[in-house]
Amino acid sequence: MLRKIRIFAATVFFVLITLLFLDFTGTIHAWFGWMAKLQFWPAVLALNVGVVIGLVILTLLLGRVYCSVICPLGVMQDVISWVSGKRKKKKFRFSYSPAKSILRYAVLAVFVVACVAGVGSLVALLAPYSAYGRIASNLFAPVYQAGNNLLAYFAEQSDSYAFYRVDTYIKGIGTFVVALVSLVVIAVLAWRNGRTYCNTICPVGTILGFLARFSLLKPHIDLSKCNGCGVCARKCKASCIDAKNHMIDYSRCVACMDCLDNCHQQAIRYGKPVGAVTCASAQPTASKAEADQAADPSRRRALAATAVVTLSSLAAKAQQKKEAVEMKKDGGFAPIKERVEPDRVSPLTPPGSLSVKNLTQHCTGCQLCVSVCENHVLRPSGDLMTLMQPVMSYERGYCRPECTKCSEVCPAGAIKPITKADKSAIQIGHAVWVKDLCIVNAEGKSCGNCERHCPTKSIQMVPKDPSDPKSLQIPVVNVETCIGCGACEHLCPARPHSAIYVQGHEVHRTI
């Protein structure tokens, strides 16, 4: 019964969290966006004390339920492992293996150092929620969108507009490759050995594993009923049950309850261990007295590790840089020259991110904001230090003042929640006019496109020759009221360089 409850809860979480990355309408986020904020590492970065304390208490009470129910990457591994287990010769493919403690702690140490050093790309590579986010947004989302476009095509044939087409393209080559490699590695490990990734590489799994040693409720072996058949160990995807010595390594147990359902003697129960019939030490040869002596140091190490990881997230520093821009076609059916992204002195960060520093310190690179950006302004960074973190680019669209979706979905506090009124007053940068590139000067033709589409009316057209009111007009930018939305840059007809572009601000300000 406990296993069925766990599977049902895990399925609900997995499906809904996946839809957060696939849904381009924003409907799912309005109802279930809170699920992304329950993820452990984003909650730590957002200083969401309530969620962090809640997950710690959950682990101390029930064990690593987070890993088997809430974490989408963990559930994905369970799905892959379950499919692999359907093969006749592989139904009992697992066996007990000692914990790879050195590897686990080494990866955790690298994770902490990367946080302190501000290497956001390495942090995003190791964080489980971020890993699943880039897999879903870069690999699953294009398939989902292609299916939507197919439905839209058939709907159009019936004069129905129940579906509408969306652009499907690779938002970042570097992130796509990382997502593909991550999926392959995790899938192979899960196919062969179940939860190997969770118990050897995942830093969140290592942290929660410390706490799970002291959980109140846990599976335990009743020696009076156990006949030593070893079925529990051969069905344990965490490889944490030593059937020979009747031991369970609770630091690796993900509370999946598979052992309970597969024990024909009902010798494994989930609850509070009582008396001498239980053996819960991770070391088979250790006595109960030795385990009790080791409990206090282990508990101190667990609390210290949690504190270090939490505090280190506040010290991360990095700088976003530009990424390559792909070709775009507009202006009807005529192809135009490839637009070259301007060389911005400071990168552009979304309204609500407060500053470049705040974004790089808190962003986990989960790609959720990129997935929901219907204006195609956000895309993953290709810079090594901030790889997979969002950057703004105006080649496919501009940041519309009425859209605040990225701020609504960010679970890590990298983009703070803002209202539409707030966004219209947040200056993320200002427009810069390049005299020699403007077609008024370069081709002697009238334009004014930038002025017509400026939502804040910060661009005015004035006569090129002050002494001749009838002369061609050129734009003048009011940098005090410009919010840096990029409408002028996106709609400028000059190619390959826009004659007007947005220069980012390191720190945003309210105008």
C-alpha positions in Angstrom: 0.0 0.0 0.0 2.8 2.4 0.9 4.5 1.7 -2.4 1.3 2.5 -4.4 0.8 5.7 -2.5 4.4 6.7 -3.3 4.0 5.8 -7.0 0.8 7.8 -7.3 2.3 10.9 -5.6 5.5 10.6 -7.7 3.5 10.4 -10.9 1.5 13.5 -10.1 4.6 15.5 -9.2 6.5 14.2 -12.2 3.8 14.9 -14.8 2.9 18.3 -13.5 6.5 19.5 -13.1 7.3 18.3 -16.6 4.3 20.2 -18.0 5.7 23.4 -16.4 8.6 23.1 -18.9 6.4 22.1 -21.8 3.4 24.4 -21.4 3.8 27.6 -23.5 0.4 29.0 -22.6 1.1 29.7 -18.9 -2.0 27.8 -17.8 -0.1 25.1 -15.9 2.0 27.7 -14.1 -1.0 29.5 -12.7 -2.1 26.3 -10.9 1.0 24.3 -10.2 3.9 26.7 -10.4 4.4 26.2 -6.6 5.8 22.7 -7.3 8.9 24.2 -8.8 9.5 26.1 -5.6 9.4 22.9 -3.5 12.7 21.8 -5.1 15.5 21.7 -2.6 18.3 23.6 -4.2 16.2 26.4 -5.7 14.6 26.9 -2.3 18.1 27.2 -0.8 19.1 29.8 -3.3 15.9 31.7 -2.9 16.4 31.6 0.9 12.9 30.1 1.1 13.4 29.1 4.8 10.0 27.5 5.1 10.5 25.1 2.2 14.0 24.2 3.3 13.0 23.5 6.9 10.0 21.6 5.6 12.1 19.3 3.5 14.6 18.8 6.3 11.8 17.8 8.7 10.3 15.6 6.0 13.6 13.8 5.6 14.1 13.4 9.4 10.7 11.9 9.7 10.3 9.7 6.6 13.7 9.4 5.0 14.5 10.5 1.5 10.9 10.8 0.3 12.0 14.0 -1.5 14.2 11.9 -3.8 11.5 9.4 -4.6 8.5 11.7 -4.9 9.3 15.4 -5.4 12.5 15.4 -7.4 11.6 15.0 -11.1 15.1 13.7 -12.0 14.8 10.9 -9.4 11.4 9.9 -10.7 12.6 9.9 -14.3 15.3 7.4 -13.2 12.7 5.2 -11.6 10.7 5.2 -14.9 13.8 4.2 -16.9 14.7 1.5 -14.3 11.2 0.2 -14.3 11.2 -0.2 -18.1 14.5 -2.0 -17.9 13.2 -4.3 -15.2 10.4 -5.5 -17.5 12.9 -7.7 -19.3 12.6 -11.3 -18.2 16.3 -11.8 -17.5 16.7 -8.5 -15.6 13.9 -8.7 -13.0 16.4 -9.3 -10.2 19.3 -7.4 -11.6 20.3 -5.4 -8.5 22.7 -6.4 -5.7 24.1 -4.8 -2.6 27.2 -2.6 -3.2 29.2 -0.6 -0.6 28.6 3.2 -0.6 31.0 5.2 -2.8 31.5 7.7 0.1 34.7 9.2 -1.2 33.1 10.0 -4.6 29.9 11.3 -3.0 31.7 13.7 -0.7 34.1 14.7 -3.4 31.3 15.7 -5.7 29.6 17.6 -2.9 32.9 19.4 -2.1 33.2 20.4 -5.8 29.6 21.6 -5.8 30.3 23.8 -2.7 33.5 25.2 -4.2 31.7 26.0 -7.5 29.0 27.9 -5.5 31.6 29.9 -3.6 33.7 30.6 -6.8 30.6 31.6 -8.8 31.0 28.9 -11.4 27.3 28.8 -12.2 27.6 26.4 -15.1 29.1 23.7 -12.8 26.4 24.3 -10.2 23.7 23.9 -12.8 25.4 20.8 -14.2 25.2 19.0 -10.8 21.9 20.3 -9.3 19.3 17.6 -10.0 16.3 20.0 -10.7 18.4 22.0 -13.1 19.6 18.8 -14.9 16.0 17.7 -15.4 14.9 21.2 -16.4 17.4 21.5 -19.3 16.5 17.9 -20.4 12.7 18.8 -20.4 13.1 22.2 -22.0 15.7 21.3 -24.6 14.7 17.7 -25.5 11.1 17.1 -24.5 9.7 20.6 -25.3 10.5 20.6 -29.0 8.7 17.2 -29.4 5.7 18.5 -27.5 5.6 21.7 -29.5 5.9 19.7 -32.8 2.9 17.7 -31.7 1.0 20.9 -30.9 1.9 22.3 -34.4 0.6 19.1 -36.0 -2.7 19.4 -34.2 -2.8 23.1 -35.2 -2.3 22.1 -38.8 -5.2 19.7 -38.8 -7.3 22.2 -36.9 -6.7 24.8 -39.6 -7.9 22.4 -42.2 -11.2 22.3 -40.4 -11.3 26.1 -39.9 -10.8 25.7 -36.2 -8.4 27.7 -34.1 -8.4 25.5 -31.0 -4.7 25.2 -31.4 -2.1 27.7 -32.7 1.4 27.2 -34.0 4.5 28.0 -32.0 8.1 28.5 -33.1 10.2 25.4 -32.5 14.0 25.9 -32.5 17.1 25.1 -30.6 17.6 28.0 -28.2 21.2 27.3 -27.4 23.6 24.7 -29.0 25.8 24.4 -25.9 22.8 23.8 -23.6 21.3 21.4 -26.0 24.4 19.3 -26.1 24.7 19.3 -22.3 21.1 18.3 -22.0 21.6 15.4 -24.5 24.7 14.2 -22.8 23.1 14.4 -19.3 20.1 12.4 -20.5 22.2 9.7 -22.0 24.5 9.4 -18.9 21.6 9.4 -16.5 19.5 7.0 -18.6 22.4 4.5 -19.0 23.0 4.5 -15.2 19.3 4.1 -14.4 18.9 1.4 -17.0 21.7 -0.7 -15.6 21.9 0.1 -11.9 18.8 2.1 -10.8 19.7 5.0 -8.5 23.4 5.1 -9.1 23.3 8.8 -10.1 21.4 9.8 -7.0 23.7 8.0 -4.6 27.1 8.8 -6.2 26.8 12.1 -8.0 23.8 14.1 -6.9 24.9 16.7 -4.2 21.3 17.1 -3.0 21.1 13.3 -2.5 24.3 13.4 -0.5 23.0 16.1 1.8 19.6 14.5 2.4 21.4 11.2 2.8 23.2 12.6 5.9 19.8 13.5 7.4 18.1 10.3 6.4 20.5 8.3 8.7 18.5 9.8 11.6 15.0 9.6 10.2 12.3 8.5 12.6 10.5 6.2 10.2 12.5 3.9 7.9 12.4 0.3 6.5 13.8 -2.2 8.9 14.5 -6.0 8.8 12.7 -8.3 11.2 15.3 -11.1 11.9 12.6 -13.3 13.3 10.8 -13.5 9.9 13.7 -13.1 7.4 14.7 -16.3 5.8 17.7 -14.8 4.0 16.3 -15.2 0.4 17.9 -11.9 -0.7 14.9 -10.9 -2.9 14.8 -7.5 -1.2 18.5 -6.8 -2.1 17.9 -7.9 -5.7 15.0 -5.6 -6.1 16.6 -2.6 -4.4 17.4 0.0 -7.0 19.5 2.0 -4.5 21.7 -1.1 -3.8 21.6 -0.3 -0.2 20.3 -3.6 1.4 22.9 -6.0 2.6 20.8 -9.2 2.9 23.7 -11.3 4.0 24.3 -9.2 7.1 20.7 -7.9 7.4 21.8 -4.3 7.0 20.3 -1.2 5.3 22.3 1.8 4.4 19.8 4.6 5.1 21.9 7.3 3.6 21.2 5.7 0.2 17.7 4.4 0.8 15.2 6.6 -1.2 12.1 5.2 0.6 10.7 3.7 -2.6 9.0 0.9 -0.6 9.9 -1.7 -3.3 11.5 -3.9 -0.7 8.3 -4.1 1.3 6.2 -5.3 -1.6 8.7 -7.8 -2.8 9.4 -9.5 0.6 7.2 -12.6 0.7 7.9 -13.2 4.4 6.8 -9.7 5.3 10.2 -9.4 7.1 10.7 -5.8 6.1 8.5 -3.1 7.7 8.4 0.7 7.4 8.3 2.4 10.8 10.3 3.1 13.8 12.9 0.4 14.5 12.4 -1.4 17.8 14.6 -3.8 19.7 17.2 -6.1 18.5 15.3 -7.3 15.4 16.5 -4.4 13.4 19.8 -3.5 11.8 20.1 -0.1 10.3 23.8 0.6 10.2 25.5 1.4 6.9 28.5 -0.7 8.1 27.8 -4.4 8.3 30.4 -5.2 10.9 29.6 -2.4 13.2 27.9 -3.2 16.5 25.0 -1.1 17.9 27.2 0.5 20.5 29.7 1.5 17.8 26.8 2.9 15.7 25.6 5.0 18.6 29.1 6.3 19.2 29.3 7.3 15.5 25.9 9.0 15.5 26.9 12.3 17.1 29.8 13.0 14.8 27.7 12.0 11.8 24.9 14.3 12.9 27.4 17.2 13.3 28.8 16.6 9.9 25.3 16.5 8.4 24.3 19.8 10.0 27.7 21.4 9.0 27.4 20.2 5.4 23.9 21.6 5.1 25.0 24.9 6.6 28.0 25.2 4.3 26.0 24.5 1.2 23.2 26.9 2.2 25.6 29.8 3.0 27.8 29.2 0.0 24.9 30.0 -2.4 25.0 33.6 -1.2 28.7 34.1 -2.3 28.4 33.0 -5.9 29.6 35.6 -8.4 29.8 35.6 -12.2 29.3 37.8 -15.3 27.0 37.1 -18.2 28.4 37.5 -21.7 27.0 37.4 -25.2 26.1 34.3 -27.2 25.9 33.5 -30.9 22.7 34.6 -32.6 21.0 32.6 -35.3 19.4 33.9 -38.5 15.9 35.3 -38.5 13.6 36.1 -41.3 11.0 38.8 -41.1 9.5 41.5 -43.3 7.2 39.2 -45.2 8.7 36.3 -47.2 11.9 38.0 -48.2 15.0 36.6 -46.4 17.3 39.2 -44.9 20.9 39.3 -43.8 21.8 37.6 -40.6 21.7 40.1 -37.7 24.8 40.4 -35.6 24.3 40.8 -31.9 25.6 44.1 -30.6 28.7 44.1 -28.4 27.1 45.1 -25.1 29.4 46.4 -22.4 27.0 45.0 -19.7 24.7 42.1 -20.3 20.9 42.4 -20.3 19.1 40.6 -17.4 15.3 40.2 -17.2 13.2 42.8 -15.2 12.9 41.5 -11.7 16.4 40.1 -11.6 17.6 43.3 -9.8 21.1 43.1 -11.2 23.6 40.9 -13.0 25.1 39.9 -9.7 21.8 38.8 -8.2 20.9 36.7 -11.3 24.2 34.9 -11.5 24.2 34.2 -7.7 20.8 32.7 -7.6 20.1 31.2 -11.0 20.2 27.4 -11.2 20.0 27.3 -15.0 16.8 25.2 -14.9 15.5 26.9 -18.1 12.0 27.4 -16.7 12.1 31.1 -17.5 13.4 30.4 -21.0 10.6 27.8 -21.6 7.8 30.3 -20.7 9.2 33.3 -22.6 6.6 33.7 -25.3 8.5 36.6 -26.8 11.6 34.5 -27.4 13.8 37.0 -25.7 15.4 34.7 -23.2 17.8 31.9 -24.2 20.5 29.9 -22.4 23.9 31.6 -22.2 26.7 30.1 -24.1 29.4 31.5 -21.9 31.4 29.0 -19.9 31.0 30.7 -16.5 27.2 31.3 -16.9 26.4 28.4 -19.2 22.7 27.5 -19.2 21.7 30.7 -17.3 19.3 33.0 -19.2 20.5 35.9 -21.3 18.4 38.4 -23.2 18.6 38.8 -26.9 16.3 40.8 -29.2 16.8 38.9 -32.5 13.5 37.0 -32.3 11.4 39.5 -30.3 11.5 42.1 -27.6 10.6 42.2 -23.9 7.0 43.4 -23.9 6.0 45.5 -20.9 2.8 43.6 -20.3 4.6 40.2 -19.9 5.9 39.1 -16.5 6.0 35.4 -16.9 9.7 34.8 -16.2 9.3 36.6 -12.8 6.3 34.5 -12.0 7.9 31.1 -12.5 11.5 31.5 -11.2 11.8 29.2 -8.1 15.3 30.3 -7.0 14.9 34.1 -6.5 17.0 34.9 -9.5 14.1 36.8 -11.0 11.9 38.4 -8.3 8.1 38.5 -8.8 7.0 41.8 -10.3 3.7 43.3 -11.6 3.0 44.8 -15.0 3.1 48.2 -13.5 6.5 47.5 -11.8 7.9 46.3 -15.1 7.0 49.4 -17.0 9.1 51.4 -14.5 12.1 49.1 -14.3 15.1 50.2 -16.4 17.2 47.2 -17.4 19.2 49.3 -19.9 18.9 52.1 -22.4 18.9 52.5 -26.2 21.9 53.7 -28.0 21.7 55.1 -31.5 24.6 54.4 -33.9 24.6 57.3 -36.4 26.6 55.7 -39.2 24.4 52.6 -39.3 21.0 54.3 -39.5 19.5 54.1 -43.0 18.7 57.8 -42.8 22.4 58.5 -43.0 23.6 55.3 -44.7 21.0 55.3 -47.5 19.3 58.7 -47.3 15.9 57.2 -46.7 13.2 58.1 -44.2 12.4 55.6 -41.4 11.3 56.3 -37.9 10.5 52.6 -37.1 12.1 52.9 -33.7 9.9 55.9 -32.7 6.7 54.2 -33.9 7.2 51.1 -31.8 8.7 52.5 -28.6 6.2 51.6 -25.8 7.5 54.4 -23.5 7.8 57.1 -26.1 11.4 57.5 -25.2 12.5 58.0 -28.8 11.6 61.2 -30.7 12.4 62.0 -34.4 14.0 65.3 -35.0 15.2 67.0 -38.2 18.6 65.8 -39.3 19.4 69.4 -40.3 18.2 71.7 -37.5 18.0 74.6 -39.9 15.8 72.7 -42.3 12.5 71.4 -40.7 11.7 69.4 -43.8 15.0 67.5 -43.8 15.0 63.7 -43.0 14.5 62.9 -39.4 16.8 61.0 -37.0 16.0 59.5 -33.6 16.9 61.0 -30.3 16.8 58.7 -27.2 15.7 59.9 -23.8 17.8 57.7 -21.6 16.0 58.7 -18.5 12.7 57.2 -19.5 13.9 54.3 -21.7 13.4 50.9 -20.0 15.5 48.9 -22.4 12.7 46.7 -23.7 14.4 46.2 -27.1 11.5 47.1 -29.3 13.7 49.6 -31.2 16.5 47.1 -31.6 14.3 44.2 -32.7 12.4 46.3 -35.3 15.3 48.3 -36.7 15.5 47.5 -40.4 19.3 48.0 -40.6 21.4 44.9 -41.2 23.6 43.1 -40.2 24.0 45.5 -37.3 21.0 47.3 -35.8 21.4 51.1 -35.9 19.9 51.2 -32.4 20.6 48.7 -29.7 20.1 48.4 -25.9 23.0 48.7 -23.5 22.5 46.7 -20.4 22.8 48.1 -16.8 24.7 46.1 -14.2 22.1 47.2 -11.6 18.5 47.9 -12.5 16.8 51.1 -11.4 13.2 52.3 -11.1 12.3 55.3 -13.2 
